[in-house]
Amino acid sequence: MSRRLYSVPEAMAHTGLGRSNLFNKLASGEIRSVKAGKRRLIPDTAIDEYIEGLEEAARTSSVVA
């Protein structure tokens, strides 16, 4: 299984988040990341988990509404 680490601009493209919003989610722990030297990198699995969480929230809110 191949795993990938995304740079901040790549993670922004994959999530649709802006830079500030992405960093806020990283700081809060909502999206996991790792540090490699001075670079902040986001594992592909962390992006998948974030998107799955959004989908789950959408399913839950549509059931309640």
PDBQT receptor file of N, H, CA, C and O in Angstrom, charges set to zero:
ATOM      1  N   MET A   1       0.847  -1.181   0.000  1.00  0.00    +0.000 N 
ATOM      2  CA  MET A   1       0.000   0.000   0.000  1.00  0.00    +0.000 C 
ATOM      3  C   MET A   1       0.891   1.241   0.000  1.00  0.00    +0.000 C 
ATOM      4  O   MET A   1       1.770   1.398   0.847  1.00  0.00    +0.000 OA
ATOM      5  N   SER A   2       0.644   2.098  -0.951  1.00  0.00    +0.000 N 
ATOM      6  H   SER A   2      -0.071   1.971  -1.639  1.00  0.00    +0.000 HD
ATOM      7  CA  SER A   2       1.434   3.315  -1.074  1.00  0.00    +0.000 C 
ATOM      8  C   SER A   2       0.741   4.460  -0.342  1.00  0.00    +0.000 C 
ATOM      9  O   SER A   2      -0.444   4.726  -0.546  1.00  0.00    +0.000 OA
ATOM     10  N   ARG A   3       1.502   5.121   0.506  1.00  0.00    +0.000 N 
ATOM     11  H   ARG A   3       2.464   4.905   0.671  1.00  0.00    +0.000 HD
ATOM     12  CA  ARG A   3       0.968   6.272   1.240  1.00  0.00    +0.000 C 
ATOM     13  C   ARG A   3       1.676   7.513   0.753  1.00  0.00    +0.000 C 
ATOM     14  O   ARG A   3       2.833   7.456   0.336  1.00  0.00    +0.000 OA
ATOM     15  N   ARG A   4       0.981   8.637   0.806  1.00  0.00    +0.000 N 
ATOM     16  H   ARG A   4       0.042   8.683   1.145  1.00  0.00    +0.000 HD
ATOM     17  CA  ARG A   4       1.531   9.877   0.288  1.00  0.00    +0.000 C 
ATOM     18  C   ARG A   4       1.371  10.982   1.312  1.00  0.00    +0.000 C 
ATOM     19  O   ARG A   4       0.387  11.032   2.050  1.00  0.00    +0.000 OA
ATOM     20  N   LEU A   5       2.355  11.864   1.343  1.00  0.00    +0.000 N 
ATOM     21  H   LEU A   5       3.154  11.823   0.744  1.00  0.00    +0.000 HD
ATOM     22  CA  LEU A   5       2.288  13.069   2.160  1.00  0.00    +0.000 C 
ATOM     23  C   LEU A   5       2.091  14.258   1.232  1.00  0.00    +0.000 C 
ATOM     24  O   LEU A   5       2.817  14.422   0.251  1.00  0.00    +0.000 OA
ATOM     25  N   TYR A   6       1.103  15.083   1.552  1.00  0.00    +0.000 N 
ATOM     26  H   TYR A   6       0.514  14.950   2.349  1.00  0.00    +0.000 HD
ATOM     27  CA  TYR A   6       0.806  16.249   0.728  1.00  0.00    +0.000 C 
ATOM     28  C   TYR A   6       1.342  17.522   1.365  1.00  0.00    +0.000 C 
ATOM     29  O   TYR A   6       1.298  17.689   2.584  1.00  0.00    +0.000 OA
ATOM     30  N   SER A   7       1.846  18.413   0.526  1.00  0.00    +0.000 N 
ATOM     31  H   SER A   7       1.882  18.277  -0.464  1.00  0.00    +0.000 HD
ATOM     32  CA  SER A   7       2.248  19.735   0.987  1.00  0.00    +0.000 C 
ATOM     33  C   SER A   7       0.979  20.532   1.302  1.00  0.00    +0.000 C 
ATOM     34  O   SER A   7      -0.121  20.105   0.954  1.00  0.00    +0.000 OA
ATOM     35  N   VAL A   8       1.125  21.665   1.947  1.00  0.00    +0.000 N 
ATOM     36  H   VAL A   8       2.019  22.012   2.230  1.00  0.00    +0.000 HD
ATOM     37  CA  VAL A   8      -0.030  22.497   2.277  1.00  0.00    +0.000 C 
ATOM     38  C   VAL A   8      -0.798  22.888   1.008  1.00  0.00    +0.000 C 
ATOM     39  O   VAL A   8      -2.020  22.737   0.986  1.00  0.00    +0.000 OA
ATOM     40  N   PRO A   9      -0.138  23.384  -0.052  1.00  0.00    +0.000 N 
ATOM     41  CA  PRO A   9      -0.909  23.724  -1.264  1.00  0.00    +0.000 C 
ATOM     42  C   PRO A   9      -1.641  22.518  -1.870  1.00  0.00    +0.000 C 
ATOM     43  O   PRO A   9      -2.761  22.658  -2.363  1.00  0.00    +0.000 OA
ATOM     44  N   GLU A  10      -1.018  21.347  -1.834  1.00  0.00    +0.000 N 
ATOM     45  H   GLU A  10      -0.109  21.233  -1.433  1.00  0.00    +0.000 HD
ATOM     46  CA  GLU A  10      -1.680  20.147  -2.348  1.00  0.00    +0.000 C 
ATOM     47  C   GLU A  10      -2.888  19.782  -1.483  1.00  0.00    +0.000 C 
ATOM     48  O   GLU A  10      -3.945  19.429  -2.005  1.00  0.00    +0.000 OA
ATOM     49  N   ALA A  11      -2.731  19.867  -0.171  1.00  0.00    +0.000 N 
ATOM     50  H   ALA A  11      -1.872  20.154   0.254  1.00  0.00    +0.000 HD
ATOM     51  CA  ALA A  11      -3.842  19.566   0.736  1.00  0.00    +0.000 C 
ATOM     52  C   ALA A  11      -4.971  20.570   0.547  1.00  0.00    +0.000 C 
ATOM     53  O   ALA A  11      -6.144  20.207   0.628  1.00  0.00    +0.000 OA
ATOM     54  N   MET A  12      -4.628  21.817   0.299  1.00  0.00    +0.000 N 
ATOM     55  H   MET A  12      -3.675  22.112   0.234  1.00  0.00    +0.000 HD
ATOM     56  CA  MET A  12      -5.651  22.825   0.029  1.00  0.00    +0.000 C 
ATOM     57  C   MET A  12      -6.460  22.439  -1.211  1.00  0.00    +0.000 C 
ATOM     58  O   MET A  12      -7.686  22.545  -1.217  1.00  0.00    +0.000 OA
ATOM     59  N   ALA A  13      -5.770  21.995  -2.250  1.00  0.00    +0.000 N 
ATOM     60  H   ALA A  13      -4.774  21.909  -2.245  1.00  0.00    +0.000 HD
ATOM     61  CA  ALA A  13      -6.448  21.597  -3.487  1.00  0.00    +0.000 C 
ATOM     62  C   ALA A  13      -7.343  20.386  -3.262  1.00  0.00    +0.000 C 
ATOM     63  O   ALA A  13      -8.439  20.323  -3.819  1.00  0.00    +0.000 OA
ATOM     64  N   HIS A  14      -6.902  19.429  -2.462  1.00  0.00    +0.000 N 
ATOM     65  H   HIS A  14      -6.011  19.480  -2.010  1.00  0.00    +0.000 HD
ATOM     66  CA  HIS A  14      -7.673  18.202  -2.228  1.00  0.00    +0.000 C 
ATOM     67  C   HIS A  14      -8.875  18.429  -1.321  1.00  0.00    +0.000 C 
ATOM     68  O   HIS A  14      -9.886  17.740  -1.454  1.00  0.00    +0.000 OA
ATOM     69  N   THR A  15      -8.778  19.385  -0.403  1.00  0.00    +0.000 N 
ATOM     70  H   THR A  15      -7.956  19.944  -0.295  1.00  0.00    +0.000 HD
ATOM     71  CA  THR A  15      -9.869  19.610   0.547  1.00  0.00    +0.000 C 
ATOM     72  C   THR A  15     -10.773  20.772   0.156  1.00  0.00    +0.000 C 
ATOM     73  O   THR A  15     -11.911  20.855   0.618  1.00  0.00    +0.000 OA
ATOM     74  N   GLY A  16     -10.278  21.665  -0.689  1.00  0.00    +0.000 N 
ATOM     75  H   GLY A  16      -9.353  21.597  -1.064  1.00  0.00    +0.000 HD
ATOM     76  CA  GLY A  16     -11.047  22.854  -1.039  1.00  0.00    +0.000 C 
ATOM     77  C   GLY A  16     -10.964  23.933   0.020  1.00  0.00    +0.000 C 
ATOM     78  O   GLY A  16     -11.698  24.920  -0.036  1.00  0.00    +0.000 OA
ATOM     79  N   LEU A  17     -10.069  23.753   0.994  1.00  0.00    +0.000 N 
ATOM     80  H   LEU A  17      -9.473  22.951   1.039  1.00  0.00    +0.000 HD
ATOM     81  CA  LEU A  17      -9.907  24.731   2.064  1.00  0.00    +0.000 C 
ATOM     82  C   LEU A  17      -8.881  25.778   1.673  1.00  0.00    +0.000 C 
ATOM     83  O   LEU A  17      -7.941  25.486   0.933  1.00  0.00    +0.000 OA
ATOM     84  N   GLY A  18      -9.056  26.991   2.165  1.00  0.00    +0.000 N 
ATOM     85  H   GLY A  18      -9.819  27.228   2.766  1.00  0.00    +0.000 HD
ATOM     86  CA  GLY A  18      -8.047  28.018   2.011  1.00  0.00    +0.000 C 
ATOM     87  C   GLY A  18      -6.915  27.781   2.999  1.00  0.00    +0.000 C 
ATOM     88  O   GLY A  18      -7.028  26.951   3.900  1.00  0.00    +0.000 OA
ATOM     89  N   ARG A  19      -5.828  28.515   2.823  1.00  0.00    +0.000 N 
ATOM     90  H   ARG A  19      -5.736  29.190   2.090  1.00  0.00    +0.000 HD
ATOM     91  CA  ARG A  19      -4.639  28.336   3.657  1.00  0.00    +0.000 C 
ATOM     92  C   ARG A  19      -4.937  28.546   5.147  1.00  0.00    +0.000 C 
ATOM     93  O   ARG A  19      -4.579  27.708   5.975  1.00  0.00    +0.000 OA
ATOM     94  N   SER A  20      -5.587  29.654   5.485  1.00  0.00    +0.000 N 
ATOM     95  H   SER A  20      -5.877  30.335   4.812  1.00  0.00    +0.000 HD
ATOM     96  CA  SER A  20      -5.865  29.948   6.895  1.00  0.00    +0.000 C 
ATOM     97  C   SER A  20      -6.790  28.910   7.508  1.00  0.00    +0.000 C 
ATOM     98  O   SER A  20      -6.569  28.453   8.629  1.00  0.00    +0.000 OA
ATOM     99  N   ASN A  21      -7.824  28.541   6.767  1.00  0.00    +0.000 N 
ATOM    100  H   ASN A  21      -8.004  28.912   5.856  1.00  0.00    +0.000 HD
ATOM    101  CA  ASN A  21      -8.771  27.553   7.270  1.00  0.00    +0.000 C 
ATOM    102  C   ASN A  21      -8.091  26.205   7.463  1.00  0.00    +0.000 C 
ATOM    103  O   ASN A  21      -8.342  25.521   8.456  1.00  0.00    +0.000 OA
ATOM    104  N   LEU A  22      -7.233  25.817   6.524  1.00  0.00    +0.000 N 
ATOM    105  H   LEU A  22      -7.029  26.373   5.718  1.00  0.00    +0.000 HD
ATOM    106  CA  LEU A  22      -6.494  24.556   6.656  1.00  0.00    +0.000 C 
ATOM    107  C   LEU A  22      -5.602  24.590   7.897  1.00  0.00    +0.000 C 
ATOM    108  O   LEU A  22      -5.587  23.635   8.674  1.00  0.00    +0.000 OA
ATOM    109  N   PHE A  23      -4.864  25.676   8.088  1.00  0.00    +0.000 N 
ATOM    110  H   PHE A  23      -4.877  26.452   7.457  1.00  0.00    +0.000 HD
ATOM    111  CA  PHE A  23      -3.985  25.761   9.255  1.00  0.00    +0.000 C 
ATOM    112  C   PHE A  23      -4.784  25.771  10.553  1.00  0.00    +0.000 C 
ATOM    113  O   PHE A  23      -4.323  25.233  11.560  1.00  0.00    +0.000 OA
ATOM    114  N   ASN A  24      -5.973  26.373  10.549  1.00  0.00    +0.000 N 
ATOM    115  H   ASN A  24      -6.347  26.809   9.731  1.00  0.00    +0.000 HD
ATOM    116  CA  ASN A  24      -6.826  26.332  11.746  1.00  0.00    +0.000 C 
ATOM    117  C   ASN A  24      -7.231  24.897  12.070  1.00  0.00    +0.000 C 
ATOM    118  O   ASN A  24      -7.232  24.491  13.233  1.00  0.00    +0.000 OA
ATOM    119  N   LYS A  25      -7.573  24.138  11.042  1.00  0.00    +0.000 N 
ATOM    120  H   LYS A  25      -7.573  24.467  10.098  1.00  0.00    +0.000 HD
ATOM    121  CA  LYS A  25      -7.969  22.742  11.251  1.00  0.00    +0.000 C 
ATOM    122  C   LYS A  25      -6.780  21.885  11.678  1.00  0.00    +0.000 C 
ATOM    123  O   LYS A  25      -6.944  20.941  12.451  1.00  0.00    +0.000 OA
ATOM    124  N   LEU A  26      -5.589  22.204  11.183  1.00  0.00    +0.000 N 
ATOM    125  H   LEU A  26      -5.455  22.970  10.555  1.00  0.00    +0.000 HD
ATOM    126  CA  LEU A  26      -4.386  21.500  11.626  1.00  0.00    +0.000 C 
ATOM    127  C   LEU A  26      -4.101  21.818  13.090  1.00  0.00    +0.000 C 
ATOM    128  O   LEU A  26      -3.782  20.921  13.871  1.00  0.00    +0.000 OA
ATOM    129  N   ALA A  27      -4.214  23.090  13.464  1.00  0.00    +0.000 N 
ATOM    130  H   ALA A  27      -4.472  23.818  12.829  1.00  0.00    +0.000 HD
ATOM    131  CA  ALA A  27      -3.933  23.512  14.836  1.00  0.00    +0.000 C 
ATOM    132  C   ALA A  27      -4.917  22.899  15.828  1.00  0.00    +0.000 C 
ATOM    133  O   ALA A  27      -4.548  22.571  16.955  1.00  0.00    +0.000 OA
ATOM    134  N   SER A  28      -6.174  22.747  15.403  1.00  0.00    +0.000 N 
ATOM    135  H   SER A  28      -6.474  23.013  14.487  1.00  0.00    +0.000 HD
ATOM    136  CA  SER A  28      -7.190  22.189  16.303  1.00  0.00    +0.000 C 
ATOM    137  C   SER A  28      -7.138  20.662  16.364  1.00  0.00    +0.000 C 
ATOM    138  O   SER A  28      -7.775  20.049  17.221  1.00  0.00    +0.000 OA
ATOM    139  N   GLY A  29      -6.375  20.051  15.450  1.00  0.00    +0.000 N 
ATOM    140  H   GLY A  29      -5.858  20.549  14.754  1.00  0.00    +0.000 HD
ATOM    141  CA  GLY A  29      -6.292  18.597  15.419  1.00  0.00    +0.000 C 
ATOM    142  C   GLY A  29      -7.386  17.959  14.581  1.00  0.00    +0.000 C 
ATOM    143  O   GLY A  29      -7.478  16.734  14.501  1.00  0.00    +0.000 OA
ATOM    144  N   GLU A  30      -8.216  18.786  13.955  1.00  0.00    +0.000 N 
ATOM    145  H   GLU A  30      -8.142  19.781  14.019  1.00  0.00    +0.000 HD
ATOM    146  CA  GLU A  30      -9.291  18.260  13.108  1.00  0.00    +0.000 C 
ATOM    147  C   GLU A  30      -8.716  17.521  11.897  1.00  0.00    +0.000 C 
ATOM    148  O   GLU A  30      -9.302  16.555  11.408  1.00  0.00    +0.000 OA
ATOM    149  N   ILE A  31      -7.560  17.993  11.424  1.00  0.00    +0.000 N 
ATOM    150  H   ILE A  31      -7.084  18.778  11.821  1.00  0.00    +0.000 HD
ATOM    151  CA  ILE A  31      -6.822  17.307  10.363  1.00  0.00    +0.000 C 
ATOM    152  C   ILE A  31      -5.426  17.041  10.911  1.00  0.00    +0.000 C 
ATOM    153  O   ILE A  31      -4.762  17.953  11.403  1.00  0.00    +0.000 OA
ATOM    154  N   ARG A  32      -4.979  15.777  10.824  1.00  0.00    +0.000 N 
ATOM    155  H   ARG A  32      -5.519  15.036  10.425  1.00  0.00    +0.000 HD
ATOM    156  CA  ARG A  32      -3.652  15.407  11.317  1.00  0.00    +0.000 C 
ATOM    157  C   ARG A  32      -2.575  15.856  10.331  1.00  0.00    +0.000 C 
ATOM    158  O   ARG A  32      -2.820  15.973   9.130  1.00  0.00    +0.000 OA
ATOM    159  N   SER A  33      -1.390  16.102  10.859  1.00  0.00    +0.000 N 
ATOM    160  H   SER A  33      -1.191  16.007  11.834  1.00  0.00    +0.000 HD
ATOM    161  CA  SER A  33      -0.250  16.436  10.007  1.00  0.00    +0.000 C 
ATOM    162  C   SER A  33       1.038  15.993  10.677  1.00  0.00    +0.000 C 
ATOM    163  O   SER A  33       1.056  15.647  11.858  1.00  0.00    +0.000 OA
ATOM    164  N   VAL A  34       2.107  16.009   9.910  1.00  0.00    +0.000 N 
ATOM    165  H   VAL A  34       2.092  16.291   8.950  1.00  0.00    +0.000 HD
ATOM    166  CA  VAL A  34       3.431  15.695  10.431  1.00  0.00    +0.000 C 
ATOM    167  C   VAL A  34       4.371  16.815  10.030  1.00  0.00    +0.000 C 
ATOM    168  O   VAL A  34       4.108  17.567   9.092  1.00  0.00    +0.000 OA
ATOM    169  N   LYS A  35       5.459  16.911  10.751  1.00  0.00    +0.000 N 
ATOM    170  H   LYS A  35       5.673  16.300  11.514  1.00  0.00    +0.000 HD
ATOM    171  CA  LYS A  35       6.459  17.921  10.456  1.00  0.00    +0.000 C 
ATOM    172  C   LYS A  35       7.696  17.207   9.925  1.00  0.00    +0.000 C 
ATOM    173  O   LYS A  35       8.175  16.254  10.538  1.00  0.00    +0.000 OA
ATOM    174  N   ALA A  36       8.211  17.661   8.795  1.00  0.00    +0.000 N 
ATOM    175  H   ALA A  36       7.822  18.436   8.297  1.00  0.00    +0.000 HD
ATOM    176  CA  ALA A  36       9.445  17.125   8.213  1.00  0.00    +0.000 C 
ATOM    177  C   ALA A  36      10.371  18.310   7.995  1.00  0.00    +0.000 C 
ATOM    178  O   ALA A  36      10.236  19.054   7.024  1.00  0.00    +0.000 OA
ATOM    179  N   GLY A  37      11.307  18.470   8.910  1.00  0.00    +0.000 N 
ATOM    180  H   GLY A  37      11.417  17.866   9.698  1.00  0.00    +0.000 HD
ATOM    181  CA  GLY A  37      12.138  19.673   8.866  1.00  0.00    +0.000 C 
ATOM    182  C   GLY A  37      11.263  20.872   9.173  1.00  0.00    +0.000 C 
ATOM    183  O   GLY A  37      10.608  20.917  10.214  1.00  0.00    +0.000 OA
ATOM    184  N   LYS A  38      11.248  21.835   8.279  1.00  0.00    +0.000 N 
ATOM    185  H   LYS A  38      11.780  21.799   7.433  1.00  0.00    +0.000 HD
ATOM    186  CA  LYS A  38      10.399  23.013   8.464  1.00  0.00    +0.000 C 
ATOM    187  C   LYS A  38       9.053  22.876   7.763  1.00  0.00    +0.000 C 
ATOM    188  O   LYS A  38       8.190  23.745   7.887  1.00  0.00    +0.000 OA
ATOM    189  N   ARG A  39       8.879  21.786   7.028  1.00  0.00    +0.000 N 
ATOM    190  H   ARG A  39       9.581  21.080   6.927  1.00  0.00    +0.000 HD
ATOM    191  CA  ARG A  39       7.651  21.612   6.244  1.00  0.00    +0.000 C 
ATOM    192  C   ARG A  39       6.560  20.913   7.050  1.00  0.00    +0.000 C 
ATOM    193  O   ARG A  39       6.831  19.990   7.817  1.00  0.00    +0.000 OA
ATOM    194  N   ARG A  40       5.353  21.359   6.866  1.00  0.00    +0.000 N 
ATOM    195  H   ARG A  40       5.133  22.109   6.243  1.00  0.00    +0.000 HD
ATOM    196  CA  ARG A  40       4.176  20.721   7.440  1.00  0.00    +0.000 C 
ATOM    197  C   ARG A  40       3.565  19.891   6.318  1.00  0.00    +0.000 C 
ATOM    198  O   ARG A  40       3.229  20.423   5.260  1.00  0.00    +0.000 OA
ATOM    199  N   LEU A  41       3.420  18.586   6.550  1.00  0.00    +0.000 N 
ATOM    200  H   LEU A  41       3.693  18.154   7.410  1.00  0.00    +0.000 HD
ATOM    201  CA  LEU A  41       2.897  17.677   5.533  1.00  0.00    +0.000 C 
ATOM    202  C   LEU A  41       1.658  16.963   6.066  1.00  0.00    +0.000 C 
ATOM    203  O   LEU A  41       1.566  16.651   7.254  1.00  0.00    +0.000 OA
ATOM    204  N   ILE A  42       0.717  16.713   5.176  1.00  0.00    +0.000 N 
ATOM    205  H   ILE A  42       0.791  16.966   4.212  1.00  0.00    +0.000 HD
ATOM    206  CA  ILE A  42      -0.546  16.113   5.560  1.00  0.00    +0.000 C 
ATOM    207  C   ILE A  42      -0.660  14.744   4.898  1.00  0.00    +0.000 C 
ATOM    208  O   ILE A  42      -0.636  14.654   3.670  1.00  0.00    +0.000 OA
ATOM    209  N   PRO A  43      -0.786  13.666   5.692  1.00  0.00    +0.000 N 
ATOM    210  CA  PRO A  43      -0.924  12.326   5.119  1.00  0.00    +0.000 C 
ATOM    211  C   PRO A  43      -2.219  12.198   4.324  1.00  0.00    +0.000 C 
ATOM    212  O   PRO A  43      -3.236  12.793   4.681  1.00  0.00    +0.000 OA
ATOM    213  N   ASP A  44      -2.175  11.428   3.259  1.00  0.00    +0.000 N 
ATOM    214  H   ASP A  44      -1.349  10.945   2.970  1.00  0.00    +0.000 HD
ATOM    215  CA  ASP A  44      -3.380  11.214   2.459  1.00  0.00    +0.000 C 
ATOM    216  C   ASP A  44      -4.500  10.619   3.301  1.00  0.00    +0.000 C 
ATOM    217  O   ASP A  44      -5.676  10.898   3.065  1.00  0.00    +0.000 OA
ATOM    218  N   THR A  45      -4.137   9.801   4.281  1.00  0.00    +0.000 N 
ATOM    219  H   THR A  45      -3.183   9.574   4.473  1.00  0.00    +0.000 HD
ATOM    220  CA  THR A  45      -5.162   9.204   5.145  1.00  0.00    +0.000 C 
ATOM    221  C   THR A  45      -5.861  10.267   5.998  1.00  0.00    +0.000 C 
ATOM    222  O   THR A  45      -7.048  10.138   6.297  1.00  0.00    +0.000 OA
ATOM    223  N   ALA A  46      -5.134  11.310   6.389  1.00  0.00    +0.000 N 
ATOM    224  H   ALA A  46      -4.170  11.415   6.146  1.00  0.00    +0.000 HD
ATOM    225  CA  ALA A  46      -5.737  12.394   7.179  1.00  0.00    +0.000 C 
ATOM    226  C   ALA A  46      -6.745  13.167   6.336  1.00  0.00    +0.000 C 
ATOM    227  O   ALA A  46      -7.789  13.584   6.837  1.00  0.00    +0.000 OA
ATOM    228  N   ILE A  47      -6.433  13.358   5.057  1.00  0.00    +0.000 N 
ATOM    229  H   ILE A  47      -5.584  13.019   4.650  1.00  0.00    +0.000 HD
ATOM    230  CA  ILE A  47      -7.367  14.038   4.159  1.00  0.00    +0.000 C 
ATOM    231  C   ILE A  47      -8.601  13.163   3.956  1.00  0.00    +0.000 C 
ATOM    232  O   ILE A  47      -9.729  13.655   3.976  1.00  0.00    +0.000 OA
ATOM    233  N   ASP A  48      -8.379  11.863   3.760  1.00  0.00    +0.000 N 
ATOM    234  H   ASP A  48      -7.462  11.464   3.744  1.00  0.00    +0.000 HD
ATOM    235  CA  ASP A  48      -9.511  10.936   3.599  1.00  0.00    +0.000 C 
ATOM    236  C   ASP A  48     -10.413  10.963   4.830  1.00  0.00    +0.000 C 
ATOM    237  O   ASP A  48     -11.637  10.992   4.699  1.00  0.00    +0.000 OA
ATOM    238  N   GLU A  49      -9.820  10.954   6.021  1.00  0.00    +0.000 N 
ATOM    239  H   GLU A  49      -8.825  10.930   6.127  1.00  0.00    +0.000 HD
ATOM    240  CA  GLU A  49     -10.597  10.973   7.262  1.00  0.00    +0.000 C 
ATOM    241  C   GLU A  49     -11.394  12.267   7.390  1.00  0.00    +0.000 C 
ATOM    242  O   GLU A  49     -12.549  12.247   7.817  1.00  0.00    +0.000 OA
ATOM    243  N   TYR A  50     -10.786  13.382   7.025  1.00  0.00    +0.000 N 
ATOM    244  H   TYR A  50      -9.848  13.397   6.678  1.00  0.00    +0.000 HD
ATOM    245  CA  TYR A  50     -11.471  14.674   7.089  1.00  0.00    +0.000 C 
ATOM    246  C   TYR A  50     -12.678  14.674   6.152  1.00  0.00    +0.000 C 
ATOM    247  O   TYR A  50     -13.762  15.108   6.544  1.00  0.00    +0.000 OA
ATOM    248  N   ILE A  51     -12.504  14.196   4.922  1.00  0.00    +0.000 N 
ATOM    249  H   ILE A  51     -11.624  13.844   4.604  1.00  0.00    +0.000 HD
ATOM    250  CA  ILE A  51     -13.589  14.163   3.949  1.00  0.00    +0.000 C 
ATOM    251  C   ILE A  51     -14.690  13.205   4.406  1.00  0.00    +0.000 C 
ATOM    252  O   ILE A  51     -15.875  13.513   4.273  1.00  0.00    +0.000 OA
ATOM    253  N   GLU A  52     -14.305  12.049   4.942  1.00  0.00    +0.000 N 
ATOM    254  H   GLU A  52     -13.342  11.799   5.049  1.00  0.00    +0.000 HD
ATOM    255  CA  GLU A  52     -15.294  11.099   5.465  1.00  0.00    +0.000 C 
ATOM    256  C   GLU A  52     -16.103  11.726   6.597  1.00  0.00    +0.000 C 
ATOM    257  O   GLU A  52     -17.309  11.501   6.703  1.00  0.00    +0.000 OA
ATOM    258  N   GLY A  53     -15.432  12.516   7.448  1.00  0.00    +0.000 N 
ATOM    259  H   GLY A  53     -14.453  12.698   7.362  1.00  0.00    +0.000 HD
ATOM    260  CA  GLY A  53     -16.127  13.214   8.530  1.00  0.00    +0.000 C 
ATOM    261  C   GLY A  53     -17.141  14.218   7.994  1.00  0.00    +0.000 C 
ATOM    262  O   GLY A  53     -18.234  14.353   8.544  1.00  0.00    +0.000 OA
ATOM    263  N   LEU A  54     -16.782  14.921   6.923  1.00  0.00    +0.000 N 
ATOM    264  H   LEU A  54     -15.894  14.811   6.476  1.00  0.00    +0.000 HD
ATOM    265  CA  LEU A  54     -17.712  15.864   6.302  1.00  0.00    +0.000 C 
ATOM    266  C   LEU A  54     -18.915  15.121   5.720  1.00  0.00    +0.000 C 
ATOM    267  O   LEU A  54     -20.055  15.567   5.856  1.00  0.00    +0.000 OA
ATOM    268  N   GLU A  55     -18.652  13.984   5.070  1.00  0.00    +0.000 N 
ATOM    269  H   GLU A  55     -17.727  13.622   4.960  1.00  0.00    +0.000 HD
ATOM    270  CA  GLU A  55     -19.741  13.193   4.499  1.00  0.00    +0.000 C 
ATOM    271  C   GLU A  55     -20.665  12.663   5.584  1.00  0.00    +0.000 C 
ATOM    272  O   GLU A  55     -21.886  12.675   5.428  1.00  0.00    +0.000 OA
ATOM    273  N   GLU A  56     -20.084  12.198   6.680  1.00  0.00    +0.000 N 
ATOM    274  H   GLU A  56     -19.092  12.188   6.806  1.00  0.00    +0.000 HD
ATOM    275  CA  GLU A  56     -20.880  11.697   7.800  1.00  0.00    +0.000 C 
ATOM    276  C   GLU A  56     -21.741  12.816   8.388  1.00  0.00    +0.000 C 
ATOM    277  O   GLU A  56     -22.916  12.604   8.687  1.00  0.00    +0.000 OA
ATOM    278  N   ALA A  57     -21.165  13.989   8.551  1.00  0.00    +0.000 N 
ATOM    279  H   ALA A  57     -20.210  14.161   8.308  1.00  0.00    +0.000 HD
ATOM    280  CA  ALA A  57     -21.920  15.131   9.080  1.00  0.00    +0.000 C 
ATOM    281  C   ALA A  57     -23.061  15.497   8.138  1.00  0.00    +0.000 C 
ATOM    282  O   ALA A  57     -24.145  15.855   8.597  1.00  0.00    +0.000 OA
ATOM    283  N   ALA A  58     -22.836  15.412   6.839  1.00  0.00    +0.000 N 
ATOM    284  H   ALA A  58     -21.955  15.121   6.466  1.00  0.00    +0.000 HD
ATOM    285  CA  ALA A  58     -23.886  15.722   5.866  1.00  0.00    +0.000 C 
ATOM    286  C   ALA A  58     -24.999  14.679   5.947  1.00  0.00    +0.000 C 
ATOM    287  O   ALA A  58     -26.179  15.024   5.887  1.00  0.00    +0.000 OA
ATOM    288  N   ARG A  59     -24.626  13.403   6.083  1.00  0.00    +0.000 N 
ATOM    289  H   ARG A  59     -23.668  13.122   6.132  1.00  0.00    +0.000 HD
ATOM    290  CA  ARG A  59     -25.642  12.348   6.205  1.00  0.00    +0.000 C 
ATOM    291  C   ARG A  59     -26.455  12.529   7.481  1.00  0.00    +0.000 C 
ATOM    292  O   ARG A  59     -27.678  12.390   7.474  1.00  0.00    +0.000 OA
ATOM    293  N   THR A  60     -25.769  12.838   8.568  1.00  0.00    +0.000 N 
ATOM    294  H   THR A  60     -24.776  12.951   8.574  1.00  0.00    +0.000 HD
ATOM    295  CA  THR A  60     -26.440  13.004   9.855  1.00  0.00    +0.000 C 
ATOM    296  C   THR A  60     -27.384  14.198   9.820  1.00  0.00    +0.000 C 
ATOM    297  O   THR A  60     -28.505  14.114  10.321  1.00  0.00    +0.000 OA
ATOM    298  N   SER A  61     -26.949  15.292   9.244  1.00  0.00    +0.000 N 
ATOM    299  H   SER A  61     -26.038  15.360   8.837  1.00  0.00    +0.000 HD
ATOM    300  CA  SER A  61     -27.798  16.495   9.219  1.00  0.00    +0.000 C 
ATOM    301  C   SER A  61     -28.981  16.312   8.286  1.00  0.00    +0.000 C 
ATOM    302  O   SER A  61     -30.044  16.888   8.523  1.00  0.00    +0.000 OA
ATOM    303  N   SER A  62     -28.820  15.516   7.221  1.00  0.00    +0.000 N 
ATOM    304  H   SER A  62     -27.957  15.048   7.029  1.00  0.00    +0.000 HD
ATOM    305  CA  SER A  62     -29.950  15.301   6.311  1.00  0.00    +0.000 C 
ATOM    306  C   SER A  62     -30.975  14.357   6.926  1.00  0.00    +0.000 C 
ATOM    307  O   SER A  62     -32.158  14.426   6.594  1.00  0.00    +0.000 OA
ATOM    308  N   VAL A  63     -30.532  13.477   7.820  1.00  0.00    +0.000 N 
ATOM    309  H   VAL A  63     -29.570  13.422   8.090  1.00  0.00    +0.000 HD
ATOM    310  CA  VAL A  63     -31.457  12.575   8.513  1.00  0.00    +0.000 C 
ATOM    311  C   VAL A  63     -32.268  13.339   9.536  1.00  0.00    +0.000 C 
ATOM    312  O   VAL A  63     -33.459  13.076   9.702  1.00  0.00    +0.000 OA
ATOM    313  N   VAL A  64     -31.639  14.291  10.232  1.00  0.00    +0.000 N 
ATOM    314  H   VAL A  64     -30.671  14.504  10.097  1.00  0.00    +0.000 HD
ATOM    315  CA  VAL A  64     -32.294  15.071  11.273  1.00  0.00    +0.000 C 
ATOM    316  C   VAL A  64     -33.271  16.052  10.670  1.00  0.00    +0.000 C 
ATOM    317  O   VAL A  64     -34.336  16.290  11.238  1.00  0.00    +0.000 OA
ATOM    318  N   ALA A  65     -32.932  16.626   9.531  1.00  0.00    +0.000 N 
ATOM    319  H   ALA A  65     -32.066  16.433   9.070  1.00  0.00    +0.000 HD
ATOM    320  CA  ALA A  65     -33.760  17.678   8.921  1.00  0.00    +0.000 C 
ATOM    321  C   ALA A  65     -35.040  17.190   8.358  1.00  0.00    +0.000 C 
ATOM    322  O   ALA A  65     -35.818  17.978   7.821  1.00  0.00    +0.000 OA
TER     323      ALA A  65
